[in-house]
Amino acid sequence: MRRLTRIATPVALTLGLVLAVPALAQQAEAPRLTVTGEGSASAVPDMATITLGVTAQDKDAGAAMDSASEVAGAILARLDGLGIAARDRQTSDLSLQPIWSQYDNGKGQEITGYEASNRLTVRVRNLSQLGDVLAAVLDDGANRLSGLTFGLQEPDPVQNDARRDAVADAMDRAKVLAEAAGVTLGPLLSISESGGGYAPQPMMEMARMSAVPVAAGESVINAQVTMVFSLGE
C-alpha cells in the first residue's frame, strides 16, 4: 500500500499539470487590440537659440586667432550690455586650421595662412530683444550665422497636453475598430509612449523685431502612445 501511495502522488501531479496547460494556453490566446494614437499641442515660443560665429584669416596663426578672439570678446561684452546671462551663452567651437595654396601649376601645396574660427551659442529668453541681439552681434563683427531656432523654456505643460491628445486619439481608434469588428472593447492592458518632440511651425508673415526681421511662429510638440486592450465577444 505504501508503494502504491508513493507512485500515485506524482501521477496525480502530472495529470494536474496536463489539465492546467490548456487553460494557460487559452488565457494566452485571449484576443487583444493594439492601437497607436498621435497627438500634438502648440504654444507661442518664448525662447530663441542663436548659433553665430566669427572667422578671421592671417598669414600668422597667432594673429588669426587674436583677431577672432577680439571680435568674440566684443560680442560677449555686447551681450553683457543686453542683459544676456552668462549661463545662456557658450562657446560651441574654437578652431584653427591652415590655408593651403597650390603652386607650380598645381603640382605642389604650401601653407600660406591660417583661419581661426570662434562659434558661440546664445539663448535669448526675451524674444522682444531678439532683433537687437542679432543686429548687435553682426555690428560687432560676427560673420557667420548658422542657426536660429525657437523653443519653450517650460515645455512640460505643452508636452502633457500632447500626451492627453494622443491617448484620446488611441481611445477613439480602439472604439471604432472594435465596433467595426463587432466585438466588445475590454479593459486597457498596457500603455507605452514613443516618439514626440518639437516641430517648428513658422507663420506666413514676417514680424520685424527691431533691426532684424524674424518670422513669428509657434512651437509644436508631438506625442505618440501605443495602447493594448483586451477584447470580448
N, C-alpha and C positions, 0 to 999 in steps of 0.2 A: 504493500500500500504506500509506503514511503517513497518507493521508486516511482510509482505512478503519479504521485503528487508532484514530485520534482520535475518530471517530464511534462506534465500538463501545464505548468505555470508558464514556461517560455512559449509553448504553443498558443496559449491564450493571449499573451502579449503580442505575438506575431499576427494573430488574427485581428487584434485591435488596431495594429498599425496599418494593416491592409485595408481595413474599413475606413480608417482616417484619411488615407491618401486621396480617394475620390472626392471627399469633402473639401480638402485643401485645394485640389485641382479645380473644383467647381468655384471656390471662392476666388482663386487667382484669375479665372477666366470671366469674372464679372465684367459686363460691358462698361466702358468708360468713354468719355468725350473730352478731347483735348482741344482747346481753342487759344488763340493768341489775340490779345487786344492791344490796340495802339492808341495813344493819347498825346495831347500836346497842350501847352499853356504858354502864354506870351506876356511880356511886360516891357515897359519902356526902359531901355538900358540906362544905368546911372553911373557907368564907368567906361573909360576907354583906355586901351593899351596901345602905345605907340612904340614902334621899333625904328630907331633912327641911328645915323652914324656919320662919321667924318673920315675921309680918305685923303692922305697927303703923300706927295711924291717928292723925292730929293735924291741927288747923287750920293749923299751920305746917309747911312742908315739911322744914325742918331738924330740928324736934323729932320728926317722924315717923321720919326716918332715924336720928336719935340713939337713939330707943327700940329700933328694930330692931337697930341695931348693938350696943347694950348687951346685949341678950339673946343675940345671936350670939357676942359676946365671952365671955359666961358659959358658953355651950355649949362653945366651944373650950377654955376653961380646964378644964371638967369632963372633956372628952375627954383632955386632958393628964394629968389625975389618974388616968384609967382606963388609961393606957398606950397610947392610940391614937397612932401615929406621925404626924408632920406630912405625910408622903407619902400617907397614907391618908385625908386629908380635903381637900376642895377646894370653894371657893365656886363653885357652878354657875350662880347667877343673882343679880343685885343690881338692883333696880328701884325707881323712884319715879314714881308717877302721880297725877294729880289726881282728886279725888272730885267728880263733877258732881251738882248737885241742881237740881230743877225749881222754878220759881216762876211766879206769875201763872197758876195753873191749867194748868201745863204749856206755856205759851207761850214761856217762856224758860228758859235754863240758866245756872248760875253755879258757880264753883268754891267749895266750902265746906270743903275739907280736902284732905289728901294721904294716900296709902297707900304705905308703904315695905315692901319685901319683901327678905329675905335667905335664899337657899336654899343648903343645904350637902349635899354628897355624902360619905358616910363609909363606909369599908371596915372591917369588923370581921373580923380574921383569927383570933381566938379565939372560937369560937361559944359557949363556956361563959359569956362575959360579954355576950352579945348582949342578954339581958333587962335587965341592969344599964345598958347603954348607952342602950337605949330609954327606960327609966324615968328615967334621969338627965337626958336632953335634954328630956323632957317636963316634968320638975320645974323645969328652968331656964328654961322659957318657950317652948319650941318649940310652935307651934300648928298646924303643918302636917306631915303625914307622907304623902308622895306616892309612896313606893316602898320595897319591901323584897324583894330578890332574893338567891338563894343561888347559889353557884358554886364553882369549884375553883381553887385557887391554881396548881396544876400540871396543866392539862388534857391535856397531850400524851400521857401513857401511856394514858389512857382513850380519847382520840381514835384512837390507833393500834389499840387493841382493837376499836373500832367499824369501822375500815377493814378489819381482818382478817375481821371478821364479814361485811362487805359483799362482800368478794372471795369468801369461801366460799359465800355465797348466790348470787352470779353464776355460779360454777362449777357448783353444783348445778343451777341453772336451765338452763344450757347443756347439761349432760349429759342431763337429762330431755328437753329439746326435740329434741336430736339423736337420741336413742334413739327417741322417738316418731315422728320423721320418717324413720327407717330410714337415717340417714346416719352417717358417722364424724366425730367431733369432732376437728378438726385443731389445729395449734398456735395459740397466742394471738398475734394480730397487733397489738393495741393495747389500752391500758387508760387510762381517764381518770377523774378524781374530780370530783364536783359535789355541791352541797347540803351538808348537815351543820349541826351547831350544837347548842346547849343546848335541852333540853326539860324544864323542872322538873316533877317528879312528887311532889306532896305526899302524905304518908301520911294515913290516916284519923284517927288520934288526935292530939290536941294535947299537946305536951310543954311543961310550964311551966319556963321558964328564968328564975329569979329572979323579978323583979316583973312582967314582961310575958310572957304566954303566946305562943309562936310554934309554927308547925307544923313538926315534923321531917319530913324527906323525903330525896330523892335527886336528884342531877343526872344527867340522861341526855344523852349525846352521840350524835348520829346521823351516819351516813356513807352515801354513795351512790357507786357506781362503775359505769362502763359499759365492758364488755369486748367485743372483737370477735375472733371465732375463724374460722379457715378451715374448710371442710367438705370431706369426701371422700365418695366413693360407698359 
